[in-house]
Amino acid sequence: MADNTNISSINTPLAVVLIGCGRVAEKHLKAISKLKGLELKAVVDVNPESSKRLLSSVKGFSNVKTYSDYKTAIDEIRPAVVSVTVPSGLHYQIARYAMEHGANLLLEKPMTMSVSEAREMFELSKKTGLKIAMGHIYRYLPIVGLVREDIAEGKYGKVTHGTIYVRWGHGEDYYSSAAWRGTWKSDGGALMNQTIHAIDLLVWLMGSEPEEAQAMIAKRLRNIEAEDLGMAVLRLENGALAQIEGTTATIPSKHTAEFSVFCENGQLSMGLDSGKPHLNILSVKPNGKTKKMNGYYIRKQFKEGGLFSYKCALNPHLGIYKDLYDSILENKDPIADAYSGFSSVDTLLGIYKSAKEERPVALPLTDDFDSTDMTGFFG
C-alpha cells in the first residue's frame, strides 16, 4: 500500500493539482468547487495564459498557484489527487510520475495510447493501492448504475446484444485549433477520442469483457491523420454481440449519441441529442405485456442519490470527483477504475488492429499495440 500520509485526516480537504488547462478543465474546476472534501492547490499548463484563463472562468480560484512544469508542481505540493487533462499522448508519462510520487489520479480518457502502458498503469494501481478514476463520464450519469445492477442480477434475462452510435461532428476548425488533434500519436480518431466513453459504457452495461473485435475505419471528410469514421463489432465472453459506430464526419451543430442494450426480457435505450437526454427502459412481463420502467428508476435514483445524482447529469465530473474522494477514504475501487481504463484501451486498440490487419482480433491483446502502429494507414 502507498504511504498516504497526505490524506490521513478526513477533516482536511484533499489537495488537488490539475494538469492541463484545455476545454475539459473547466468542468473539473466546477466539480471541485462544489465538493468540500477537495481543495485545488495548483493548475499546470505550458501556456501561462491558459492557466490564467481557466482560473478566471470559475469563481473561487483566484489564489490557486500556477505552474508550467508538472513535476515541479507535484514535487512541491505533494497532492493527494492529480487530475490529468492534457492531450492523450501525454497521459502515460504524467500519470506514472504522479503515482510514483504518491498521488491518486483522475485521468481523462484514454488511459494511454498503448496496451503495454495501460497495463502498466493498472498494475501500478494494484501495487501501490493508489486509486485511478477514469473520465468515463457515462458511468456517472443518473440511472445507468441502477440499470446495470438489474441486468447483472438477471432481472431482464440473458443479454443478447448491444449497440452504440456516437455522431459527434467536428469541423476543420476543431482539428486545426491544436496540432495534436486527429494525430495517431497524440489523439487518435473518432473512435479513440469521441467514442471510447460509449464503448466503455456499453461493455460495462452488458456485463462481460470483449473477447474478439472486427472493424473497419475510414477517412471521409476531415483533413486529419486518423479516422473520422469507424465501425466495429465486438464479441463478448458471454456470447453477446456489441455493434459500434463512431464518427466526427457529421453536422457539428447536432451531436448525438445513443446506447442500447437488448435482453431476453427487456431493453434499455438512452442517449443525447443536441444536449437533450432521452431514456426508454422496457420490461417484458411473464404475461407477455411490456411495461415502461422509466418512472421506477427515476424514483429509485432520487431515493438513493437525491438531488446530487441528478446534478451529475449536468456535469458528470462532479460524480467522478465525489466517487474518487469516497474511494480514497474508504479504500474501495472507483466506479470507473484502473481496470476500466486498461480494458477500454485494449478494446479500442484491438479495433484499430483489426482494421489495419483486415481480420478479427482476439482480446485482450497478447502483444503490445500502440496508436502509432496505425501511422500511414490512410497513405
MIVEXFI-883349 format. One record per residue (C-alpha): x, y, z; residue in three letters. Coordinates in steps of 0.5 Angstrom, whole numbers, plus 500, padded with zeros to 3 digits. Each point is the difference from the previous one (the first is absolute). Layout:
N
+-----+-----+-----+------+
!   X !   Y !   Z ! code !
+-----+-----+-----+------+
!   X !   Y !   Z !  ALA !
...
+-----+-----+-----+------+
END
This chain:
379
+-----+-----+-----+------+
!   X !   Y !   Z ! code !
+-----+-----+-----+------+
! 500 ! 500 ! 500 !  MET !
! 502 ! 507 ! 499 !  ALA !
! 502 ! 505 ! 505 !  ASP !
! 494 ! 504 ! 500 !  ASN !
! 502 ! 505 ! 506 !  THR !
! 498 ! 506 ! 496 !  ASN !
! 493 ! 497 ! 500 !  ILE !
! 500 ! 498 ! 507 !  SER !
! 494 ! 505 ! 503 !  SER !
! 493 ! 499 ! 497 !  ILE !
! 499 ! 507 ! 503 !  ASN !
! 506 ! 503 ! 496 !  THR !
! 498 ! 501 ! 492 !  PRO !
! 504 ! 496 ! 496 !  LEU !
! 505 ! 504 ! 496 !  ALA !
! 499 ! 500 ! 492 !  VAL !
! 504 ! 502 ! 495 !  VAL !
! 497 ! 501 ! 493 !  LEU !
! 505 ! 499 ! 494 !  ILE !
! 497 ! 502 ! 493 !  GLY !
! 496 ! 507 ! 499 !  CYS !
! 496 ! 498 ! 494 !  GLY !
! 493 ! 499 ! 498 !  ARG !
! 498 ! 495 ! 505 !  VAL !
! 504 ! 503 ! 506 !  ALA !
! 494 ! 505 ! 502 !  GLU !
! 496 ! 494 ! 501 !  LYS !
! 505 ! 498 ! 505 !  HIS !
! 500 ! 506 ! 504 !  LEU !
! 493 ! 501 ! 500 !  LYS !
! 499 ! 493 ! 503 !  ALA !
! 506 ! 501 ! 505 !  ILE !
! 496 ! 507 ! 502 !  SER !
! 494 ! 496 ! 503 !  LYS !
! 504 ! 495 ! 504 !  LEU !
! 502 ! 502 ! 507 !  LYS !
! 505 ! 494 ! 500 !  GLY !
! 504 ! 502 ! 495 !  LEU !
! 505 ! 507 ! 499 !  GLU !
! 503 ! 502 ! 494 !  LEU !
! 507 ! 502 ! 501 !  LYS !
! 503 ! 501 ! 493 !  ALA !
! 499 ! 499 ! 493 !  VAL !
! 505 ! 499 ! 495 !  VAL !
! 501 ! 502 ! 492 !  ASP !
! 506 ! 501 ! 496 !  VAL !
! 496 ! 506 ! 498 !  ASN !
! 499 ! 505 ! 506 !  PRO !
! 494 ! 504 ! 496 !  GLU !
! 496 ! 493 ! 500 !  SER !
! 501 ! 499 ! 508 !  SER !
! 498 ! 508 ! 501 !  LYS !
! 494 ! 499 ! 495 !  ARG !
! 498 ! 493 ! 504 !  LEU !
! 500 ! 503 ! 507 !  LEU !
! 496 ! 506 ! 498 !  SER !
! 495 ! 496 ! 497 !  SER !
! 497 ! 497 ! 506 !  VAL !
! 499 ! 505 ! 507 !  LYS !
! 505 ! 498 ! 506 !  GLY !
! 506 ! 498 ! 497 !  PHE !
! 504 ! 507 ! 500 !  SER !
! 505 ! 498 ! 505 !  ASN !
! 502 ! 493 ! 496 !  VAL !
! 507 ! 499 ! 498 !  LYS !
! 502 ! 499 ! 493 !  THR !
! 506 ! 496 ! 497 !  TYR !
! 503 ! 499 ! 493 !  SER !
! 503 ! 493 ! 503 !  ASP !
! 496 ! 495 ! 502 !  TYR !
! 506 ! 496 ! 504 !  LYS !
! 501 ! 507 ! 504 !  THR !
! 493 ! 500 ! 502 !  ALA !
! 500 ! 493 ! 502 !  ILE !
! 506 ! 500 ! 504 !  ASP !
! 499 ! 507 ! 504 !  GLU !
! 492 ! 499 ! 501 !  ILE !
! 500 ! 492 ! 501 !  ARG !
! 493 ! 500 ! 499 !  PRO !
! 495 ! 494 ! 501 !  ALA !
! 497 ! 501 ! 494 !  VAL !
! 503 ! 501 ! 493 !  VAL !
! 495 ! 502 ! 494 !  SER !
! 503 ! 499 ! 493 !  VAL !
! 496 ! 503 ! 494 !  THR !
! 506 ! 501 ! 495 !  VAL !
! 500 ! 497 ! 493 !  PRO !
! 499 ! 493 ! 500 !  SER !
! 507 ! 498 ! 498 !  GLY !
! 503 ! 503 ! 507 !  LEU !
! 495 ! 497 ! 504 !  HIS !
! 505 ! 494 ! 502 !  TYR !
! 506 ! 504 ! 502 !  GLN !
! 497 ! 505 ! 504 !  ILE !
! 495 ! 494 ! 504 !  ALA !
! 506 ! 496 ! 501 !  ARG !
! 504 ! 506 ! 503 !  TYR !
! 494 ! 502 ! 504 !  ALA !
! 499 ! 493 ! 503 !  MET !
! 507 ! 498 ! 501 !  GLU !
! 500 ! 507 ! 505 !  HIS !
! 494 ! 497 ! 504 !  GLY !
! 494 ! 503 ! 496 !  ALA !
! 494 ! 497 ! 498 !  ASN !
! 497 ! 502 ! 494 !  LEU !
! 494 ! 503 ! 496 !  LEU !
! 502 ! 498 ! 493 !  LEU !
! 497 ! 502 ! 494 !  GLU !
! 499 ! 495 ! 494 !  LYS !
! 503 ! 496 ! 497 !  PRO !
! 505 ! 498 ! 506 !  MET !
! 505 ! 499 ! 495 !  THR !
! 502 ! 500 ! 492 !  MET !
! 503 ! 493 ! 501 !  SER !
! 498 ! 493 ! 503 !  VAL !
! 506 ! 499 ! 504 !  SER !
! 500 ! 507 ! 503 !  GLU !
! 492 ! 499 ! 502 !  ALA !
! 502 ! 493 ! 503 !  ARG !
! 506 ! 503 ! 504 !  GLU !
! 495 ! 506 ! 503 !  MET !
! 495 ! 494 ! 502 !  PHE !
! 506 ! 496 ! 503 !  GLU !
! 503 ! 506 ! 504 !  LEU !
! 493 ! 502 ! 503 !  SER !
! 499 ! 493 ! 502 !  LYS !
! 508 ! 500 ! 503 !  LYS !
! 499 ! 507 ! 504 !  THR !
! 493 ! 500 ! 502 !  GLY !
! 499 ! 507 ! 497 !  LEU !
! 494 ! 501 ! 496 !  LYS !
! 498 ! 501 ! 493 !  ILE !
! 494 ! 503 ! 498 !  ALA !
! 499 ! 501 ! 492 !  MET !
! 496 ! 505 ! 497 !  GLY !
! 495 ! 495 ! 497 !  HIS !
! 494 ! 505 ! 501 !  ILE !
! 494 ! 496 ! 498 !  TYR !
! 501 ! 495 ! 506 !  ARG !
! 499 ! 506 ! 505 !  TYR !
! 493 ! 502 ! 496 !  LEU !
! 494 ! 499 ! 505 !  PRO !
! 496 ! 493 ! 499 !  ILE !
! 506 ! 497 ! 496 !  VAL !
! 503 ! 496 ! 506 !  GLY !
! 493 ! 498 ! 502 !  LEU !
! 498 ! 497 ! 494 !  VAL !
! 507 ! 497 ! 499 !  ARG !
! 499 ! 496 ! 507 !  GLU !
! 493 ! 498 ! 498 !  ASP !
! 503 ! 497 ! 493 !  ILE !
! 506 ! 497 ! 504 !  ALA !
! 495 ! 496 ! 505 !  GLU !
! 496 ! 497 ! 494 !  GLY !
! 493 ! 505 ! 501 !  LYS !
! 500 ! 500 ! 493 !  TYR !
! 502 ! 493 ! 498 !  GLY !
! 506 ! 499 ! 495 !  LYS !
! 504 ! 506 ! 497 !  VAL !
! 499 ! 499 ! 492 !  THR !
! 504 ! 506 ! 497 !  HIS !
! 501 ! 507 ! 501 !  GLY !
! 501 ! 506 ! 495 !  THR !
! 503 ! 507 ! 500 !  ILE !
! 501 ! 505 ! 496 !  TYR !
! 504 ! 507 ! 501 !  VAL !
! 499 ! 505 ! 495 !  ARG !
! 504 ! 506 ! 503 !  TRP !
! 501 ! 504 ! 494 !  GLY !
! 506 ! 505 ! 500 !  HIS !
! 502 ! 504 ! 494 !  GLY !
! 507 ! 502 ! 498 !  GLU !
! 500 ! 506 ! 505 !  ASP !
! 500 ! 495 ! 505 !  TYR !
! 506 ! 496 ! 498 !  TYR !
! 504 ! 506 ! 497 !  SER !
! 499 ! 503 ! 507 !  SER !
! 506 ! 496 ! 503 !  ALA !
! 505 ! 496 ! 496 !  ALA !
! 500 ! 493 ! 504 !  TRP !
! 492 ! 499 ! 499 !  ARG !
! 499 ! 495 ! 495 !  GLY !
! 507 ! 497 ! 500 !  THR !
! 502 ! 493 ! 501 !  TRP !
! 505 ! 502 ! 506 !  LYS !
! 496 ! 504 ! 504 !  SER !
! 493 ! 500 ! 499 !  ASP !
! 497 ! 494 ! 495 !  GLY !
! 494 ! 501 ! 496 !  GLY !
! 493 ! 500 ! 501 !  ALA !
! 500 ! 493 ! 504 !  LEU !
! 505 ! 502 ! 505 !  MET !
! 498 ! 507 ! 501 !  ASN !
! 493 ! 500 ! 500 !  GLN !
! 497 ! 493 ! 500 !  THR !
! 505 ! 497 ! 506 !  ILE !
! 495 ! 502 ! 505 !  HIS !
! 494 ! 497 ! 497 !  ALA !
! 504 ! 493 ! 498 !  ILE !
! 502 ! 500 ! 508 !  ASP !
! 492 ! 501 ! 502 !  LEU !
! 497 ! 495 ! 495 !  LEU !
! 505 ! 495 ! 502 !  VAL !
! 499 ! 501 ! 508 !  TRP !
! 492 ! 500 ! 499 !  LEU !
! 501 ! 494 ! 496 !  MET !
! 504 ! 497 ! 506 !  GLY !
! 505 ! 496 ! 496 !  SER !
! 507 ! 501 ! 497 !  GLU !
! 502 ! 500 ! 493 !  PRO !
! 503 ! 494 ! 497 !  GLU !
! 500 ! 502 ! 493 !  GLU !
! 500 ! 506 ! 495 !  ALA !
! 499 ! 501 ! 493 !  GLN !
! 500 ! 507 ! 497 !  ALA !
! 500 ! 505 ! 494 !  MET !
! 503 ! 507 ! 500 !  ILE !
! 499 ! 506 ! 495 !  ALA !
! 502 ! 507 ! 499 !  LYS !
! 494 ! 503 ! 496 !  ARG !
! 500 ! 508 ! 502 !  LEU !
! 505 ! 502 ! 505 !  ARG !
! 507 ! 502 ! 498 !  ASN !
! 504 ! 496 ! 505 !  ILE !
! 505 ! 494 ! 501 !  GLU !
! 495 ! 496 ! 504 !  ALA !
! 493 ! 497 ! 498 !  GLU !
! 494 ! 505 ! 500 !  ASP !
! 495 ! 493 ! 500 !  LEU !
! 501 ! 494 ! 503 !  GLY !
! 495 ! 494 ! 500 !  MET !
! 501 ! 493 ! 504 !  ALA !
! 497 ! 494 ! 503 !  VAL !
! 502 ! 497 ! 507 !  LEU !
! 499 ! 493 ! 502 !  ARG !
! 500 ! 500 ! 508 !  LEU !
! 502 ! 494 ! 504 !  GLU !
! 492 ! 499 ! 502 !  ASN !
! 499 ! 499 ! 492 !  GLY !
! 496 ! 506 ! 500 !  ALA !
! 502 ! 505 ! 494 !  LEU !
! 501 ! 507 ! 500 !  ALA !
! 500 ! 505 ! 494 !  GLN !
! 504 ! 507 ! 500 !  ILE !
! 499 ! 506 ! 495 !  GLU !
! 505 ! 506 ! 502 !  GLY !
! 500 ! 506 ! 495 !  THR !
! 502 ! 507 ! 500 !  THR !
! 498 ! 501 ! 493 !  ALA !
! 493 ! 502 ! 502 !  THR !
! 497 ! 507 ! 501 !  ILE !
! 504 ! 504 ! 505 !  PRO !
! 494 ! 503 ! 503 !  SER !
! 496 ! 494 ! 501 !  LYS !
! 504 ! 495 ! 505 !  HIS !
! 496 ! 493 ! 501 !  THR !
! 502 ! 494 ! 504 !  ALA !
! 495 ! 494 ! 501 !  GLU !
! 501 ! 494 ! 504 !  PHE !
! 496 ! 494 ! 500 !  SER !
! 500 ! 493 ! 504 !  VAL !
! 496 ! 494 ! 498 !  PHE !
! 498 ! 495 ! 505 !  CYS !
! 495 ! 494 ! 500 !  GLU !
! 495 ! 503 ! 504 !  ASN !
! 501 ! 508 ! 499 !  GLY !
! 504 ! 505 ! 496 !  GLN !
! 504 ! 507 ! 502 !  LEU !
! 501 ! 506 ! 495 !  SER !
! 503 ! 506 ! 503 !  MET !
! 504 ! 506 ! 497 !  GLY !
! 501 ! 507 ! 498 !  LEU !
! 497 ! 504 ! 494 !  ASP !
! 503 ! 507 ! 500 !  SER !
! 501 ! 500 ! 507 !  GLY !
! 493 ! 498 ! 502 !  LYS !
! 500 ! 493 ! 503 !  PRO !
! 495 ! 494 ! 499 !  HIS !
! 498 ! 494 ! 503 !  LEU !
! 496 ! 494 ! 499 !  ASN !
! 500 ! 494 ! 504 !  ILE !
! 495 ! 494 ! 499 !  LEU !
! 499 ! 493 ! 503 !  SER !
! 496 ! 494 ! 498 !  VAL !
! 496 ! 497 ! 505 !  LYS !
! 498 ! 493 ! 500 !  PRO !
! 493 ! 501 ! 497 !  ASN !
! 504 ! 503 ! 494 !  GLY !
! 498 ! 507 ! 501 !  LYS !
! 505 ! 506 ! 500 !  THR !
! 501 ! 505 ! 506 !  LYS !
! 504 ! 506 ! 499 !  LYS !
! 505 ! 501 ! 506 !  MET !
! 502 ! 507 ! 500 !  ASN !
! 496 ! 502 ! 506 !  GLY !
! 502 ! 495 ! 504 !  TYR !
! 508 ! 501 ! 499 !  TYR !
! 499 ! 508 ! 501 !  ILE !
! 496 ! 499 ! 506 !  ARG !
! 505 ! 495 ! 503 !  LYS !
! 506 ! 504 ! 498 !  GLN !
! 497 ! 506 ! 503 !  PHE !
! 499 ! 496 ! 507 !  LYS !
! 507 ! 497 ! 500 !  GLU !
! 504 ! 506 ! 497 !  GLY !
! 496 ! 506 ! 501 !  GLY !
! 501 ! 507 ! 496 !  LEU !
! 507 ! 498 ! 500 !  PHE !
! 500 ! 495 ! 495 !  SER !
! 496 ! 504 ! 495 !  TYR !
! 505 ! 506 ! 501 !  LYS !
! 505 ! 495 ! 497 !  CYS !
! 496 ! 499 ! 493 !  ALA !
! 502 ! 508 ! 499 !  LEU !
! 507 ! 498 ! 502 !  ASN !
! 502 ! 493 ! 501 !  PRO !
! 507 ! 502 ! 502 !  HIS !
! 496 ! 502 ! 507 !  LEU !
! 498 ! 493 ! 501 !  GLY !
! 507 ! 498 ! 498 !  ILE !
! 504 ! 504 ! 505 !  TYR !
! 495 ! 498 ! 505 !  LYS !
! 501 ! 493 ! 499 !  ASP !
! 507 ! 500 ! 500 !  LEU !
! 500 ! 504 ! 506 !  TYR !
! 496 ! 495 ! 503 !  ASP !
! 504 ! 494 ! 497 !  SER !
! 507 ! 503 ! 503 !  ILE !
! 497 ! 501 ! 507 !  LEU !
! 496 ! 493 ! 500 !  GLU !
! 506 ! 496 ! 496 !  ASN !
! 495 ! 498 ! 495 !  LYS !
! 500 ! 500 ! 492 !  ASP !
! 497 ! 506 ! 497 !  PRO !
! 494 ! 498 ! 495 !  ILE !
! 505 ! 502 ! 494 !  ALA !
! 506 ! 496 ! 503 !  ASP !
! 507 ! 499 ! 497 !  ALA !
! 498 ! 493 ! 497 !  TYR !
! 495 ! 504 ! 496 !  SER !
! 505 ! 505 ! 498 !  GLY !
! 504 ! 494 ! 497 !  PHE !
! 494 ! 496 ! 498 !  SER !
! 498 ! 506 ! 495 !  SER !
! 507 ! 501 ! 497 !  VAL !
! 501 ! 493 ! 499 !  ASP !
! 493 ! 499 ! 496 !  THR !
! 501 ! 507 ! 496 !  LEU !
! 507 ! 498 ! 498 !  LEU !
! 497 ! 493 ! 498 !  GLY !
! 495 ! 503 ! 496 !  ILE !
! 506 ! 504 ! 497 !  TYR !
! 504 ! 494 ! 499 !  LYS !
! 494 ! 496 ! 497 !  SER !
! 499 ! 506 ! 495 !  ALA !
! 507 ! 500 ! 498 !  LYS !
! 501 ! 493 ! 499 !  GLU !
! 493 ! 499 ! 497 !  GLU !
! 499 ! 494 ! 504 !  ARG !
! 496 ! 498 ! 507 !  PRO !
! 505 ! 501 ! 506 !  VAL !
! 500 ! 496 ! 507 !  ALA !
! 499 ! 505 ! 506 !  LEU !
! 503 ! 501 ! 505 !  PRO !
! 506 ! 501 ! 495 !  LEU !
! 506 ! 496 ! 502 !  THR !
! 505 ! 504 ! 496 !  ASP !
! 501 ! 508 ! 501 !  ASP !
! 497 ! 504 ! 495 !  PHE !
! 501 ! 508 ! 500 !  ASP !
! 495 ! 505 ! 497 !  SER !
! 507 ! 502 ! 496 !  THR !
! 500 ! 493 ! 496 !  ASP !
! 494 ! 503 ! 496 !  MET !
! 504 ! 505 ! 497 !  THR !
! 500 ! 500 ! 493 !  GLY !
! 493 ! 496 ! 500 !  PHE !
! 497 ! 505 ! 495 !  PHE !
! 506 ! 501 ! 496 !  GLY !
+-----+-----+-----+------+
END
